[in-house]
Amino acid sequence: MGFVTLTVSRPDRGEFAWSVTIAPDLPRDATTADQIRAVVADAESGDSLQLWIEQAAEPDDVFAAELGFQPYRHLWRMQRSLPAPRSAITTRAFVPGADDEEFLAVNNRAFHWHPEQGGMTVGDLAQRMAESWFDPEGFRLHERDGRLVGFCWTKVHPDESPPGGEIYAIALDPDFHRQGLGKAMTLAGLDHLADQGLTVGFLYVESDNDPAVATYHRLGFDHWSTNRAYRLTVQ
């Protein structure tokens, strides 16, 4: 659609016909508002649109409301310095082709509720592995008796200052919940990031996921910023 300041996409699944993202360094001004209105005008009656504002602040709620959008999701970035205490479990690197099916089975059981990570297909995984940031060494798997128990998928952000290491996705097979492995899996991911020389580790978590937020607080993470999602249904 020719936009230069917004990221505009048509998701191939889910409830939204259009998704718009405003990066933290972009102004919430009349020009940006006009571009969002153009997306709304291009949608059909009954379409639902999603607006993401990264590192959102209170004035952004007013900006979004003036465009007809209402907040519905708050994604926290939580961050800590590295290194962290070393993990007590052993992990290995993901092997593309060999680990795909078992990973997808665990991922989709663990994230059946999640709008982005759930329902992942072989094609979705292949697409992510084709990204320039993908590194199988940073995709850590923990096994017991030959069975995949959980994973911690990390991602390096070299363009941040200082460069940051993200826990991109982390999950346990539901059969292994309530065994204290969530902390160990998180630390395993942080171990890998610290071993790359990174000094900042972060992750994103839903603000209302109280058990996860509490776990990350105990691991030394603090709330750093909020990416807020808003929705609008075209009349």
C-alpha positions, 0 to 999 in steps of 0.5 A: 500500500506504499506506506513508509512509516508503518508496517502493514500486513494482511495476516493469513489466519486469525481474526484480523484482516489487517495488522498495523504496527507503529515502531517506537521512534515513529511520531503519533502525528497527523501523517501517521493517523492519515495512513492508519485511516487509509488502511481502515478505508481499504478494509471491508465492512465487518473486517477487524483491524489490529493496531500495535503500538510499540513501547506504548505510553498513556498518550498512545491510548488517546491517539488510538481512541481518536482513530476508533481503536480500543486496547485489548492486549498488553505485551510486556518486555521484561529485561535483565542483565547477563550473565544470569545464574547457570541452568541446572539442566542440559540442553542441545541445539535444534537439528532442522529436519530431524526435530521439526515434527516433535517440536511442532507437537510440543509447541502446539500443545503448549501454545494452543491458546496463543494467537501467534505461536499456536497452531504452527505448521511445517510451513510456518517453521520453515519460514522462520528458519529461513529468517536471517536471525535463525541460528539452530545453536540458539534453539535449545532443546531439553530431553528426557529418555529420548522425549522432548520435554521443552525448548527455549528458542533465542534470538539475537538483536545486534541492532540494539544498543547494547545488542540484546538477546531475546528469549523468543519462544519458550515452552514445556510439554504440558505433561511436564508442568509443575516440575520446576522446569520453566526456570531451568529452561529460561536459564538455559536460554540465558546461558546461551545468550551470555555465552555469545557475549551479550549483556542484556537478556529480554523476553515478551510476556502477556501482562495478565499472565500472572504466573509467568510474570511472577516467575520472570520477576524471580529470575531477575527480570523487570518490566521495561516497556509495553507493546499495546494492541488495539482493535477496531471492527469496520462498520 
